[in-house]
């Protein structure tokens, strides 16, 4: 069984049940399955086949769902990409990921037309129409509309045989070199984690789950999209998060499950017009992406009378490994093993440490990735003896609950988005006036963390504003430093390695 087969099974048994709510539209399982099949057939007629890679640069919408499941049905591997990425970031992933086709938005058409001159291996660009009543003007044989692809297909499509170890999704996450690396998730990885997460959280056909987290992010992909669809529930697709919209849509459609990052809970708690009555249909809220402050958790639960269950995951694990049980939550913890997944805390030798001691969190289960795309050395470092080494420091208590202590990877979480210091540093290093740079995360009241850069410059007149503007050209908005401090020398150890932690400690003493 895989995601596509399970959705088709639900469509056969419960054809008129609502699969997707989107901006006033209701899409039944029967209609959704038909659109997916027609899209898969259309892709096949373009020459997209099993083993090809298809990039998906689309926001939260039915376009995303139909494209994802349609590409999986034809046997292709899907590469979900943030539409907010800069041309440089998109170009790297599309090139490294060997994308044969790109599905994207009409809003990005000018970028697509420029990129097509460079990306010679991309054979097709499929443009999703988002402007009502406006047909995108396409030039060139490689460009087709989403509607055209649907029209090419029919519901008699003969699906190729798909094996559980075939690659379903390639999720790009940053590596030690600063360049993103693609975590290869199989059909087994994606399906098992959706099913196991769904069962652990008791998601059923009666649930209506809000999907306002970015669908290209694995948290939303599994928890707010695949899990409810595998349970026969409904997905309420919200293109952009706003507290006002969440309160409105929950009251209007009777949403039962909300999945978000701590920043979202903070904005909802602080929203002056948010009333407990508006969220009375919620049976559970799910938090992930970064640690949820206990004070915020308790304040949110007290105000809205709904339980928040915090969990843990990472792209390489499709992503969920832990969640707080619905019947017994421990505030501040990431919970316990979900079904079929084992978490363990080990020392540097890979030996399990005693209860209460801090070590590296490692994971084993059917959700663990196959490896990194075209990166055997990185794969060997991360996957050892069947265990996924997360790089996160944790401890386990006597009841089997896990607590994240720190992040070894020094990742910065800006409003739930991952920002990797080395990636930002490499961009700043490319400025001709910069000698050295170190990037760290600093606390931010609204976003959880923001990016701060320390720069050694050879040009005394180089300003903070000028360097920030430079970053905006090469980085997605949330990766751009909110502040830049110029210093004479960066702290280093005896081998010359820059010490980011020393910068953090110095900042805390100020």
Helices and strands as residue ranges (DSSP letters): H 3-13, E 18-22, E 25-28, H 29-46, E 53-57, H 62-73, E 77-80, H 87-96, E 99-105, G 106-108, H 109-115, E 124-128, E 143-145, H 146-152, E 167-174, E 180-186, H 187-200, E 208-211, H 218-219, I 220-226, H 227-230, E 234-237, H 243-253, E 257-260, H 262-270, G 276-279, E 284-287, H 294-304, E 308-314, G 315-317, E 319-323, E 336-337, E 341-346, E 359-365, E 371-372, H 376-382, E 383-384, E 387-396, E 402-407, E 411-414, E 417-420, H 421-429, E 434-444, E 448-457, H 464-474, G 477-479, E 483-486, H 500-509
